[in-house]
Amino acid sequence: MIQIDGPRRRVFIKFANTKQSYVVILTISGKIEYGHDNGELCTVNIELAGMDIRRNRIANQPPEVPHRTIRDTLSIVW
């Protein structure tokens, strides 16, 4: 199943089992090159979502807070 989240520029692909998704990620090393109709090439990151990965929304933090600080803080909580 393919689900497109246009405003966030994401595409979700649901596999029949988790083994298939891991094989795809390992085969392409998490990145793939995509060619636009105008000839422009972009690198697309491929990652697992929804399987032992949580997406948390963080509010009221200034944008200059480093990602590492947030990641380290959440790793203690979870």
N, CA, C and O atoms as a CHARMM CRD file, in Angstrom:
* protein
*
  312
    1    1 MET  N      0.84100  -1.16900   0.00000 PROA 1      0.00000
    2    1 MET  CA     0.00000   0.00000   0.00000 PROA 1      0.00000
    3    1 MET  C      0.89500   1.24400   0.00000 PROA 1      0.00000
    4    1 MET  O      1.89700   1.27900   0.71400 PROA 1      0.00000
    5    2 ILE  N      0.55100   2.24300  -0.77700 PROA 2      0.00000
    6    2 ILE  CA     1.29600   3.49800  -0.84200 PROA 2      0.00000
    7    2 ILE  C      0.38900   4.62800  -0.36600 PROA 2      0.00000
    8    2 ILE  O     -0.75600   4.74500  -0.80200 PROA 2      0.00000
    9    3 GLN  N      0.91100   5.45100   0.53000 PROA 3      0.00000
   10    3 GLN  CA     0.18100   6.60100   1.04700 PROA 3      0.00000
   11    3 GLN  C      1.03600   7.83100   0.82600 PROA 3      0.00000
   12    3 GLN  O      2.21400   7.84200   1.18500 PROA 3      0.00000
   13    4 ILE  N      0.45400   8.87500   0.23600 PROA 4      0.00000
   14    4 ILE  CA     1.20100  10.09000  -0.07400 PROA 4      0.00000
   15    4 ILE  C      0.75800  11.21100   0.85900 PROA 4      0.00000
   16    4 ILE  O     -0.43500  11.47700   1.00300 PROA 4      0.00000
   17    5 ASP  N      1.72400  11.86100   1.48600 PROA 5      0.00000
   18    5 ASP  CA     1.49100  13.02600   2.33000 PROA 5      0.00000
   19    5 ASP  C      2.10200  14.20800   1.59100 PROA 5      0.00000
   20    5 ASP  O      3.24400  14.58600   1.85300 PROA 5      0.00000
   21    6 GLY  N      1.35000  14.78900   0.67500 PROA 6      0.00000
   22    6 GLY  CA     1.84300  15.83500  -0.20900 PROA 6      0.00000
   23    6 GLY  C      2.40100  17.06400   0.46800 PROA 6      0.00000
   24    6 GLY  O      3.50800  17.48600   0.13200 PROA 6      0.00000
   25    7 PRO  N      1.67100  17.67100   1.42700 PROA 7      0.00000
   26    7 PRO  CA     2.18400  18.89800   2.05600 PROA 7      0.00000
   27    7 PRO  C      3.52300  18.70100   2.75500 PROA 7      0.00000
   28    7 PRO  O      4.33800  19.62200   2.79100 PROA 7      0.00000
   29    8 ARG  N      3.76100  17.52400   3.30700 PROA 8      0.00000
   30    8 ARG  CA     5.02300  17.27700   3.99900 PROA 8      0.00000
   31    8 ARG  C      6.05200  16.61300   3.09500 PROA 8      0.00000
   32    8 ARG  O      7.16600  16.32000   3.52900 PROA 8      0.00000
   33    9 ARG  N      5.68600  16.37800   1.85000 PROA 9      0.00000
   34    9 ARG  CA     6.57700  15.78400   0.84900 PROA 9      0.00000
   35    9 ARG  C      7.11200  14.42500   1.29100 PROA 9      0.00000
   36    9 ARG  O      8.30800  14.14900   1.19600 PROA 9      0.00000
   37   10 ARG  N      6.18300  13.57100   1.78300 PROA 10     0.00000
   38   10 ARG  CA     6.54100  12.23000   2.22000 PROA 10     0.00000
   39   10 ARG  C      5.65900  11.20300   1.52400 PROA 10     0.00000
   40   10 ARG  O      4.50700  11.47000   1.18200 PROA 10     0.00000
   41   11 VAL  N      6.22700  10.03700   1.32600 PROA 11     0.00000
   42   11 VAL  CA     5.48500   8.90100   0.78900 PROA 11     0.00000
   43   11 VAL  C      5.71200   7.73100   1.73300 PROA 11     0.00000
   44   11 VAL  O      6.84800   7.43700   2.10300 PROA 11     0.00000
   45   12 PHE  N      4.63100   7.06400   2.12300 PROA 12     0.00000
   46   12 PHE  CA     4.72000   5.90400   2.99900 PROA 12     0.00000
   47   12 PHE  C      4.36600   4.66500   2.19500 PROA 12     0.00000
   48   12 PHE  O      3.36500   4.64900   1.47900 PROA 12     0.00000
   49   13 ILE  N      5.18500   3.62700   2.31300 PROA 13     0.00000
   50   13 ILE  CA     4.93600   2.36000   1.63300 PROA 13     0.00000
   51   13 ILE  C      4.79700   1.29000   2.70000 PROA 13     0.00000
   52   13 ILE  O      5.69900   1.10000   3.51600 PROA 13     0.00000
   53   14 LYS  N      3.66700   0.59000   2.69800 PROA 14     0.00000
   54   14 LYS  CA     3.44400  -0.45800   3.67800 PROA 14     0.00000
   55   14 LYS  C      3.75500  -1.80800   3.03800 PROA 14     0.00000
   56   14 LYS  O      3.18700  -2.16000   2.00400 PROA 14     0.00000
   57   15 PHE  N      4.66000  -2.55800   3.66200 PROA 15     0.00000
   58   15 PHE  CA     5.05000  -3.87200   3.17100 PROA 15     0.00000
   59   15 PHE  C      4.19900  -4.95000   3.83600 PROA 15     0.00000
   60   15 PHE  O      3.59600  -4.72400   4.88500 PROA 15     0.00000
   61   16 ALA  N      4.16000  -6.11400   3.21400 PROA 16     0.00000
   62   16 ALA  CA     3.39400  -7.23000   3.75700 PROA 16     0.00000
   63   16 ALA  C      3.99800  -7.73000   5.06800 PROA 16     0.00000
   64   16 ALA  O      3.27200  -8.17600   5.95700 PROA 16     0.00000
   65   17 ASN  N      5.31700  -7.65800   5.18900 PROA 17     0.00000
   66   17 ASN  CA     5.95800  -8.04600   6.44800 PROA 17     0.00000
   67   17 ASN  C      7.18300  -7.16600   6.68800 PROA 17     0.00000
   68   17 ASN  O      7.68400  -6.50900   5.77600 PROA 17     0.00000
   69   18 THR  N      7.65000  -7.17000   7.92300 PROA 18     0.00000
   70   18 THR  CA     8.75700  -6.28200   8.27800 PROA 18     0.00000
   71   18 THR  C     10.07500  -6.68900   7.63500 PROA 18     0.00000
   72   18 THR  O     10.93400  -5.83900   7.39800 PROA 18     0.00000
   73   19 LYS  N     10.24500  -7.95300   7.35400 PROA 19     0.00000
   74   19 LYS  CA    11.49200  -8.40800   6.74100 PROA 19     0.00000
   75   19 LYS  C     11.70500  -7.73700   5.38600 PROA 19     0.00000
   76   19 LYS  O     12.82400  -7.34200   5.06100 PROA 19     0.00000
   77   20 GLN  N     10.64400  -7.60500   4.59800 PROA 20     0.00000
   78   20 GLN  CA    10.75500  -6.94500   3.28300 PROA 20     0.00000
   79   20 GLN  C     11.24700  -5.51000   3.42700 PROA 20     0.00000
   80   20 GLN  O     12.09900  -5.06200   2.66000 PROA 20     0.00000
   81   21 SER  N     10.71500  -4.79300   4.40200 PROA 21     0.00000
   82   21 SER  CA    11.11600  -3.39600   4.56200 PROA 21     0.00000
   83   21 SER  C     12.59000  -3.28400   4.94800 PROA 21     0.00000
   84   21 SER  O     13.28700  -2.39400   4.46000 PROA 21     0.00000
   85   22 TYR  N     13.07200  -4.17500   5.81900 PROA 22     0.00000
   86   22 TYR  CA    14.48500  -4.15500   6.19600 PROA 22     0.00000
   87   22 TYR  C     15.37800  -4.48600   5.00200 PROA 22     0.00000
   88   22 TYR  O     16.44600  -3.89300   4.84700 PROA 22     0.00000
   89   23 VAL  N     14.95800  -5.41900   4.16500 PROA 23     0.00000
   90   23 VAL  CA    15.74800  -5.78000   2.98300 PROA 23     0.00000
   91   23 VAL  C     15.88500  -4.58300   2.05300 PROA 23     0.00000
   92   23 VAL  O     16.96700  -4.32900   1.52400 PROA 23     0.00000
   93   24 VAL  N     14.79500  -3.84800   1.85000 PROA 24     0.00000
   94   24 VAL  CA    14.83400  -2.67300   0.97300 PROA 24     0.00000
   95   24 VAL  C     15.78100  -1.62200   1.54000 PROA 24     0.00000
   96   24 VAL  O     16.60700  -1.07600   0.80900 PROA 24     0.00000
   97   25 ILE  N     15.67200  -1.33500   2.82700 PROA 25     0.00000
   98   25 ILE  CA    16.52800  -0.32100   3.45700 PROA 25     0.00000
   99   25 ILE  C     18.00100  -0.71800   3.35500 PROA 25     0.00000
  100   25 ILE  O     18.84700   0.11100   3.01900 PROA 25     0.00000
  101   26 LEU  N     18.30200  -1.96400   3.63900 PROA 26     0.00000
  102   26 LEU  CA    19.69700  -2.41300   3.57600 PROA 26     0.00000
  103   26 LEU  C     20.22900  -2.43000   2.14700 PROA 26     0.00000
  104   26 LEU  O     21.40100  -2.12800   1.92200 PROA 26     0.00000
  105   27 THR  N     19.38800  -2.77600   1.18700 PROA 27     0.00000
  106   27 THR  CA    19.81300  -2.85000  -0.20800 PROA 27     0.00000
  107   27 THR  C     20.21000  -1.48700  -0.75400 PROA 27     0.00000
  108   27 THR  O     21.19000  -1.37400  -1.49100 PROA 27     0.00000
  109   28 ILE  N     19.46100  -0.46200  -0.40200 PROA 28     0.00000
  110   28 ILE  CA    19.72800   0.86700  -0.96200 PROA 28     0.00000
  111   28 ILE  C     20.49900   1.76500  -0.00500 PROA 28     0.00000
  112   28 ILE  O     20.73000   2.93300  -0.32000 PROA 28     0.00000
  113   29 SER  N     20.89900   1.26000   1.14100 PROA 29     0.00000
  114   29 SER  CA    21.67000   2.02000   2.13800 PROA 29     0.00000
  115   29 SER  C     20.94800   3.26900   2.63000 PROA 29     0.00000
  116   29 SER  O     21.59500   4.23300   3.03800 PROA 29     0.00000
  117   30 GLY  N     19.63700   3.26300   2.59700 PROA 30     0.00000
  118   30 GLY  CA    18.86100   4.36900   3.15300 PROA 30     0.00000
  119   30 GLY  C     18.74100   5.59700   2.27900 PROA 30     0.00000
  120   30 GLY  O     18.10600   6.57200   2.67800 PROA 30     0.00000
  121   31 LYS  N     19.33500   5.57800   1.09500 PROA 31     0.00000
  122   31 LYS  CA    19.24200   6.72900   0.17800 PROA 31     0.00000
  123   31 LYS  C     19.07200   6.22400  -1.24500 PROA 31     0.00000
  124   31 LYS  O     19.56300   5.15700  -1.61200 PROA 31     0.00000
  125   32 ILE  N     18.36600   7.01600  -2.03300 PROA 32     0.00000
  126   32 ILE  CA    18.18500   6.68200  -3.44000 PROA 32     0.00000
  127   32 ILE  C     18.14000   7.99600  -4.23100 PROA 32     0.00000
  128   32 ILE  O     17.71900   9.02600  -3.70600 PROA 32     0.00000
  129   33 GLU  N     18.56400   7.95300  -5.45700 PROA 33     0.00000
  130   33 GLU  CA    18.56300   9.15300  -6.29500 PROA 33     0.00000
  131   33 GLU  C     17.29400   9.16900  -7.13700 PROA 33     0.00000
  132   33 GLU  O     16.91700   8.15800  -7.73000 PROA 33     0.00000
  133   34 TYR  N     16.64100  10.32600  -7.18500 PROA 34     0.00000
  134   34 TYR  CA    15.40300  10.48200  -7.93800 PROA 34     0.00000
  135   34 TYR  C     15.61900  11.53500  -9.01700 PROA 34     0.00000
  136   34 TYR  O     16.12800  12.62000  -8.73900 PROA 34     0.00000
  137   35 GLY  N     15.23100  11.21100 -10.24800 PROA 35     0.00000
  138   35 GLY  CA    15.36200  12.14900 -11.35600 PROA 35     0.00000
  139   35 GLY  C     14.03200  12.80500 -11.69400 PROA 35     0.00000
  140   35 GLY  O     13.05600  12.12200 -12.00400 PROA 35     0.00000
  141   36 HSD  N     13.99800  14.13200 -11.63300 PROA 36     0.00000
  142   36 HSD  CA    12.79300  14.88300 -11.98600 PROA 36     0.00000
  143   36 HSD  C     12.64100  14.94700 -13.50700 PROA 36     0.00000
  144   36 HSD  O     13.58200  14.65100 -14.24300 PROA 36     0.00000
  145   37 ASP  N     11.45500  15.33200 -13.96900 PROA 37     0.00000
  146   37 ASP  CA    11.19000  15.45200 -15.40600 PROA 37     0.00000
  147   37 ASP  C     12.10900  16.47400 -16.08300 PROA 37     0.00000
  148   37 ASP  O     12.42000  16.35000 -17.26700 PROA 37     0.00000
  149   38 ASN  N     12.54200  17.49100 -15.31400 PROA 38     0.00000
  150   38 ASN  CA    13.38700  18.53000 -15.89500 PROA 38     0.00000
  151   38 ASN  C     14.87600  18.15000 -15.88200 PROA 38     0.00000
  152   38 ASN  O     15.72500  18.95700 -16.26000 PROA 38     0.00000
  153   39 GLY  N     15.18800  16.92100 -15.44400 PROA 39     0.00000
  154   39 GLY  CA    16.56000  16.45100 -15.43800 PROA 39     0.00000
  155   39 GLY  C     17.29500  16.64200 -14.12600 PROA 39     0.00000
  156   39 GLY  O     18.40800  16.14500 -13.95300 PROA 39     0.00000
  157   40 GLU  N     16.67700  17.36100 -13.20300 PROA 40     0.00000
  158   40 GLU  CA    17.30700  17.59700 -11.90000 PROA 40     0.00000
  159   40 GLU  C     17.32100  16.30100 -11.08200 PROA 40     0.00000
  160   40 GLU  O     16.33800  15.56000 -11.05800 PROA 40     0.00000
  161   41 LEU  N     18.44000  16.04100 -10.42000 PROA 41     0.00000
  162   41 LEU  CA    18.56900  14.85600  -9.57200 PROA 41     0.00000
  163   41 LEU  C     18.52700  15.25500  -8.10600 PROA 41     0.00000
  164   41 LEU  O     19.15000  16.23700  -7.70300 PROA 41     0.00000
  165   42 CYS  N     17.79300  14.48900  -7.31400 PROA 42     0.00000
  166   42 CYS  CA    17.69800  14.72600  -5.87500 PROA 42     0.00000
  167   42 CYS  C     17.99900  13.42900  -5.13500 PROA 42     0.00000
  168   42 CYS  O     17.66600  12.34100  -5.60600 PROA 42     0.00000
  169   43 THR  N     18.62000  13.55300  -3.99100 PROA 43     0.00000
  170   43 THR  CA    18.83400  12.40100  -3.12800 PROA 43     0.00000
  171   43 THR  C     17.65600  12.30700  -2.16400 PROA 43     0.00000
  172   43 THR  O     17.31900  13.27600  -1.48500 PROA 43     0.00000
  173   44 VAL  N     17.04000  11.14100  -2.11200 PROA 44     0.00000
  174   44 VAL  CA    15.87800  10.91200  -1.26700 PROA 44     0.00000
  175   44 VAL  C     16.28100   9.97500  -0.13900 PROA 44     0.00000
  176   44 VAL  O     16.85000   8.91100  -0.38100 PROA 44     0.00000
  177   45 ASN  N     15.98600  10.37300   1.09700 PROA 45     0.00000
  178   45 ASN  CA    16.27600   9.52800   2.25700 PROA 45     0.00000
  179   45 ASN  C     15.14200   8.52800   2.44300 PROA 45     0.00000
  180   45 ASN  O     13.96800   8.89400   2.38500 PROA 45     0.00000
  181   46 ILE  N     15.49200   7.27900   2.66500 PROA 46     0.00000
  182   46 ILE  CA    14.52000   6.22200   2.89900 PROA 46     0.00000
  183   46 ILE  C     14.72600   5.73700   4.32700 PROA 46     0.00000
  184   46 ILE  O     15.83800   5.36600   4.70400 PROA 46     0.00000
  185   47 GLU  N     13.66300   5.73900   5.12200 PROA 47     0.00000
  186   47 GLU  CA    13.78400   5.29400   6.50300 PROA 47     0.00000
  187   47 GLU  C     12.52100   4.56900   6.93900 PROA 47     0.00000
  188   47 GLU  O     11.46200   4.70400   6.32500 PROA 47     0.00000
  189   48 LEU  N     12.65300   3.80500   7.99900 PROA 48     0.00000
  190   48 LEU  CA    11.51900   3.08800   8.54600 PROA 48     0.00000
  191   48 LEU  C     10.64600   4.04600   9.33800 PROA 48     0.00000
  192   48 LEU  O     11.15100   4.95900   9.99200 PROA 48     0.00000
  193   49 ALA  N      9.35200   3.84200   9.28200 PROA 49     0.00000
  194   49 ALA  CA     8.41500   4.65800  10.06100 PROA 49     0.00000
  195   49 ALA  C      7.32700   3.75000  10.61300 PROA 49     0.00000
  196   49 ALA  O      6.84400   2.85400   9.92100 PROA 49     0.00000
  197   50 GLY  N      6.95600   3.98100  11.83000 PROA 50     0.00000
  198   50 GLY  CA     5.85600   3.23600  12.40900 PROA 50     0.00000
  199   50 GLY  C      6.22000   1.87100  12.96100 PROA 50     0.00000
  200   50 GLY  O      5.34100   1.14300  13.42100 PROA 50     0.00000
  201   51 MET  N      7.48900   1.50700  12.92700 PROA 51     0.00000
  202   51 MET  CA     7.90500   0.22700  13.48300 PROA 51     0.00000
  203   51 MET  C      8.99200   0.51600  14.50800 PROA 51     0.00000
  204   51 MET  O     10.16300   0.67600  14.16300 PROA 51     0.00000
  205   52 ASP  N      8.59000   0.57900  15.76700 PROA 52     0.00000
  206   52 ASP  CA     9.50900   0.88600  16.84900 PROA 52     0.00000
  207   52 ASP  C     10.12900   2.27000  16.71500 PROA 52     0.00000
  208   52 ASP  O     11.11900   2.56800  17.38200 PROA 52     0.00000
  209   53 ILE  N      9.56700   3.11100  15.87000 PROA 53     0.00000
  210   53 ILE  CA    10.03400   4.48500  15.73100 PROA 53     0.00000
  211   53 ILE  C      8.86800   5.38200  16.12000 PROA 53     0.00000
  212   53 ILE  O      7.74900   5.21200  15.63600 PROA 53     0.00000
  213   54 ARG  N      9.13900   6.32100  16.98300 PROA 54     0.00000
  214   54 ARG  CA     8.09100   7.23700  17.40900 PROA 54     0.00000
  215   54 ARG  C      8.41700   8.63000  16.90900 PROA 54     0.00000
  216   54 ARG  O      9.56400   9.07200  16.96500 PROA 54     0.00000
  217   55 ARG  N      7.41000   9.30500  16.42600 PROA 55     0.00000
  218   55 ARG  CA     7.57700  10.69400  16.02500 PROA 55     0.00000
  219   55 ARG  C      6.86700  11.53200  17.07800 PROA 55     0.00000
  220   55 ARG  O      5.66700  11.37600  17.30800 PROA 55     0.00000
  221   56 ASN  N      7.60400  12.40300  17.69900 PROA 56     0.00000
  222   56 ASN  CA     7.05900  13.24000  18.76100 PROA 56     0.00000
  223   56 ASN  C      7.11900  14.69200  18.34200 PROA 56     0.00000
  224   56 ASN  O      8.11700  15.14900  17.78400 PROA 56     0.00000
  225   57 ARG  N      6.06600  15.40200  18.60900 PROA 57     0.00000
  226   57 ARG  CA     6.03500  16.82300  18.32800 PROA 57     0.00000
  227   57 ARG  C      6.52300  17.56500  19.55700 PROA 57     0.00000
  228   57 ARG  O      6.06000  17.31200  20.66900 PROA 57     0.00000
  229   58 ILE  N      7.44400  18.46800  19.36000 PROA 58     0.00000
  230   58 ILE  CA     8.00600  19.24700  20.45500 PROA 58     0.00000
  231   58 ILE  C      7.62100  20.70300  20.23600 PROA 58     0.00000
  232   58 ILE  O      7.89000  21.27500  19.18000 PROA 58     0.00000
  233   59 ALA  N      6.99000  21.29500  21.24000 PROA 59     0.00000
  234   59 ALA  CA     6.51200  22.66600  21.11300 PROA 59     0.00000
  235   59 ALA  C      7.25900  23.57600  22.08100 PROA 59     0.00000
  236   59 ALA  O      7.85400  23.12600  23.06000 PROA 59     0.00000
  237   60 ASN  N      7.20700  24.84500  21.78000 PROA 60     0.00000
  238   60 ASN  CA     7.73900  25.90200  22.64900 PROA 60     0.00000
  239   60 ASN  C      9.24500  25.78600  22.88800 PROA 60     0.00000
  240   60 ASN  O      9.73100  26.11100  23.97100 PROA 60     0.00000
  241   61 GLN  N      9.96900  25.33100  21.89600 PROA 61     0.00000
  242   61 GLN  CA    11.42400  25.28900  21.96700 PROA 61     0.00000
  243   61 GLN  C     11.98800  26.24800  20.92300 PROA 61     0.00000
  244   61 GLN  O     11.49700  26.28300  19.79400 PROA 61     0.00000
  245   62 PRO  N     13.00400  27.02100  21.27800 PROA 62     0.00000
  246   62 PRO  CA    13.58200  27.90900  20.26900 PROA 62     0.00000
  247   62 PRO  C     14.27300  27.08700  19.17300 PROA 62     0.00000
  248   62 PRO  O     14.80300  26.01100  19.45100 PROA 62     0.00000
  249   63 PRO  N     14.27200  27.57900  17.94500 PROA 63     0.00000
  250   63 PRO  CA    14.84800  26.82600  16.83600 PROA 63     0.00000
  251   63 PRO  C     16.34700  26.56900  16.97100 PROA 63     0.00000
  252   63 PRO  O     16.87300  25.67500  16.30900 PROA 63     0.00000
  253   64 GLU  N     17.04500  27.33200  17.81100 PROA 64     0.00000
  254   64 GLU  CA    18.48600  27.12700  17.93200 PROA 64     0.00000
  255   64 GLU  C     18.85700  25.97400  18.86400 PROA 64     0.00000
  256   64 GLU  O     20.04200  25.68300  19.02800 PROA 64     0.00000
  257   65 VAL  N     17.87200  25.30700  19.47900 PROA 65     0.00000
  258   65 VAL  CA    18.16800  24.13600  20.31100 PROA 65     0.00000
  259   65 VAL  C     18.66700  23.02300  19.38800 PROA 65     0.00000
  260   65 VAL  O     17.96700  22.64900  18.44700 PROA 65     0.00000
  261   66 PRO  N     19.86300  22.48800  19.63800 PROA 66     0.00000
  262   66 PRO  CA    20.41900  21.45900  18.75700 PROA 66     0.00000
  263   66 PRO  C     19.59100  20.17400  18.77400 PROA 66     0.00000
  264   66 PRO  O     19.04100  19.79200  19.80800 PROA 66     0.00000
  265   67 HSD  N     19.50900  19.51500  17.62100 PROA 67     0.00000
  266   67 HSD  CA    18.77500  18.25700  17.50100 PROA 67     0.00000
  267   67 HSD  C     19.33700  17.21600  18.47400 PROA 67     0.00000
  268   67 HSD  O     18.58800  16.43100  19.05600 PROA 67     0.00000
  269   68 ARG  N     20.63500  17.21900  18.63900 PROA 68     0.00000
  270   68 ARG  CA    21.27600  16.23800  19.53200 PROA 68     0.00000
  271   68 ARG  C     20.78200  16.38600  20.97400 PROA 68     0.00000
  272   68 ARG  O     20.57100  15.38700  21.66100 PROA 68     0.00000
  273   69 THR  N     20.59800  17.60900  21.42700 PROA 69     0.00000
  274   69 THR  CA    20.10300  17.84900  22.78600 PROA 69     0.00000
  275   69 THR  C     18.71200  17.26200  22.96400 PROA 69     0.00000
  276   69 THR  O     18.42800  16.61500  23.97300 PROA 69     0.00000
  277   70 ILE  N     17.85900  17.48400  21.99800 PROA 70     0.00000
  278   70 ILE  CA    16.49400  16.95100  22.05900 PROA 70     0.00000
  279   70 ILE  C     16.52300  15.42700  22.01100 PROA 70     0.00000
  280   70 ILE  O     15.84300  14.76600  22.79600 PROA 70     0.00000
  281   71 ARG  N     17.30800  14.87100  21.09500 PROA 71     0.00000
  282   71 ARG  CA    17.40000  13.41200  20.96700 PROA 71     0.00000
  283   71 ARG  C     17.89900  12.77300  22.25500 PROA 71     0.00000
  284   71 ARG  O     17.33600  11.78000  22.71800 PROA 71     0.00000
  285   72 ASP  N     18.95100  13.33900  22.83300 PROA 72     0.00000
  286   72 ASP  CA    19.50800  12.79000  24.07200 PROA 72     0.00000
  287   72 ASP  C     18.50700  12.87100  25.22000 PROA 72     0.00000
  288   72 ASP  O     18.39300  11.94000  26.01800 PROA 72     0.00000
  289   73 THR  N     17.78600  13.98300  25.30100 PROA 73     0.00000
  290   73 THR  CA    16.79700  14.14400  26.36400 PROA 73     0.00000
  291   73 THR  C     15.66400  13.13600  26.21900 PROA 73     0.00000
  292   73 THR  O     15.23800  12.53700  27.20700 PROA 73     0.00000
  293   74 LEU  N     15.17400  12.94500  24.99800 PROA 74     0.00000
  294   74 LEU  CA    14.08000  11.98800  24.78800 PROA 74     0.00000
  295   74 LEU  C     14.53200  10.55800  24.98300 PROA 74     0.00000
  296   74 LEU  O     13.72900   9.72200  25.39600 PROA 74     0.00000
  297   75 SER  N     15.78500  10.24300  24.70400 PROA 75     0.00000
  298   75 SER  CA    16.26100   8.86900  24.88600 PROA 75     0.00000
  299   75 SER  C     16.24300   8.47400  26.35700 PROA 75     0.00000
  300   75 SER  O     16.09400   7.29400  26.67400 PROA 75     0.00000
  301   76 ILE  N     16.39000   9.42500  27.24500 PROA 76     0.00000
  302   76 ILE  CA    16.31800   9.14100  28.68200 PROA 76     0.00000
  303   76 ILE  C     14.87900   8.82600  29.07200 PROA 76     0.00000
  304   76 ILE  O     14.63200   7.91600  29.86300 PROA 76     0.00000
  305   77 VAL  N     13.93700   9.57300  28.52100 PROA 77     0.00000
  306   77 VAL  CA    12.51500   9.40900  28.84900 PROA 77     0.00000
  307   77 VAL  C     11.97400   8.09700  28.31500 PROA 77     0.00000
  308   77 VAL  O     11.25000   7.39900  29.02400 PROA 77     0.00000
  309   78 TRP  N     12.30700   7.74500  27.08100 PROA 78     0.00000
  310   78 TRP  CA    11.72900   6.55200  26.46300 PROA 78     0.00000
  311   78 TRP  C     12.55800   5.36200  26.82100 PROA 78     0.00000
  312   78 TRP  O     12.24900   4.24600  26.40300 PROA 78     0.00000
